[in-house]
């Protein structure tokens, strides 16, 4: 009986050990070929960088970029859609392995996470209705503008509000901001330039560039000390040199 109990204890210990190994981190699971799965965080409301297609699938520039990098490095990717302002926290608690979500590599964010090299730089735009009469930053005095929570546009809008009478409204999703604009509940929306240009063309809106734009470019974010940062950098550099990054820009970012 003692021998039988010892065997059962050994089997139980082995099973517990295997389960612990499979659940010990975001990137430890694998498919049948033994590839590791990296969990990517994004906020799929930021076309053309990440958005939902008609089938509910997350697609866009950042998605193709991440998939290409992962394929080159021998990883699979699991994509988690979440609010933009929660992405940094998810990295810090290691619920995700990296973020590809049109995120600018600001000095403030670098205090909390590591970044890859930059892969794109857009700038910012203010978007308004065509009959609004808003054609410059000066025209925003006394107005209300919408920004996405947790973005560099929110930071920029708050700085502008220190210099003039300006009400800043924050929402989690860019499409909600556009709806606020169309419903005239805000006078303008402050967005990444590439995203803004897409909405201006699609919805026949007006817009103007932020003359003070000096924001850093977009980069992939990782938890502090991540072991995959340098390998991602290597592939991004290769894509810049071999034309793969340019192909993605033509596919997703260039408008006719």
Secondary structure, DSSP 8 states (H G I E B T S, - for coil): -HHHHHHHHHHHHHHHHHHHHHTSSTT--B-TT--EEEEEEE-S-BTTTBEE-TTS-EESHHHHHHHHHHHHHTEEEEEEE--GGGHHHHHHTTSSSEE-SS-B--HHHHTTEEE----B---EEEEE-TTS---SGGGGTTEEEEEETTSHHHHHHHHHHTTS-EEEEEES-HHHHHHHHHTTSSSEEEEEHHHHHHHHHHHT-EEEE-TT-----B--EEETT-TTHHHHHHHHHHHHHHSHHHHHHHHHT---
